[in-house]
Amino acid sequence: MVAKIWKTRPVHCVLLEILKKKGAMTDVELFDALTEEFEGLGFKDLNEFLMRLEIGGKIRTTSMARGKRRVELVTGG
């Protein structure tokens, strides 16, 4: 029997850390960075996290090209 190990950091915290470290990224680049740590993460899950963080005022997403988005941290000020 394989025991599942819970991650100590939630996905949204890791997402914010990646954006803080690397700056603005496309959604595909962000997805690739997150799937290195969270193997079972799907693109639908990423969209849900992005929506929650954008509603919460933590990030901003802008449409770049067809099907591509730019994700950036909102600087407090």
C-alpha positions in Angstrom: 0.0 0.0 0.0 1.3 3.4 -1.0 0.9 6.1 1.6 0.2 9.6 0.3 2.2 12.3 1.8 0.6 15.7 2.3 2.5 18.7 1.1 3.5 21.1 3.8 2.8 24.2 1.6 -0.4 24.7 -0.3 -0.4 25.2 -4.0 -1.4 28.9 -3.9 1.5 29.7 -1.6 4.0 28.0 -3.9 2.4 29.8 -6.8 2.9 33.2 -5.2 6.5 32.3 -4.2 7.3 31.4 -7.8 5.9 34.7 -9.1 7.8 36.6 -6.4 11.1 34.9 -7.3 10.8 34.9 -11.2 8.5 37.8 -11.9 5.7 37.8 -14.4 5.2 34.6 -16.4 2.8 33.0 -18.8 0.3 30.6 -17.5 2.0 27.7 -19.3 5.4 28.5 -17.7 3.7 28.8 -14.3 2.0 25.5 -14.8 5.3 23.8 -15.7 6.9 25.2 -12.6 4.1 24.1 -10.3 3.9 20.5 -11.8 7.5 20.0 -10.8 6.4 20.1 -7.2 2.8 19.0 -7.5 2.6 16.0 -9.9 -1.2 15.6 -9.9 -2.0 19.2 -10.7 -4.1 19.8 -13.8 -4.5 22.9 -15.9 -8.1 23.2 -14.7 -6.8 23.3 -11.1 -4.3 26.0 -12.0 -7.1 28.1 -13.5 -9.1 27.8 -10.3 -6.1 28.9 -8.2 -5.5 31.8 -10.5 -9.1 32.9 -10.4 -9.2 32.8 -6.5 -5.9 34.7 -6.3 -7.1 37.3 -8.8 -10.4 37.8 -7.0 -8.4 38.1 -3.7 -6.3 40.9 -5.3 -3.0 39.0 -5.1 -2.3 38.6 -8.8 -3.3 40.1 -12.1 -3.8 38.1 -15.3 -3.8 39.7 -18.8 -4.6 38.1 -22.1 -1.6 38.1 -24.4 -2.4 36.0 -27.5 -5.0 33.4 -28.3 -5.1 31.0 -25.3 -2.1 32.6 -23.5 -2.2 34.7 -20.4 0.4 36.8 -18.5 0.3 36.3 -14.7 1.9 38.8 -12.4 1.9 39.7 -8.7 0.0 42.8 -7.7 2.4 45.1 -5.8 0.9 46.5 -2.6 1.2 50.2 -2.2 
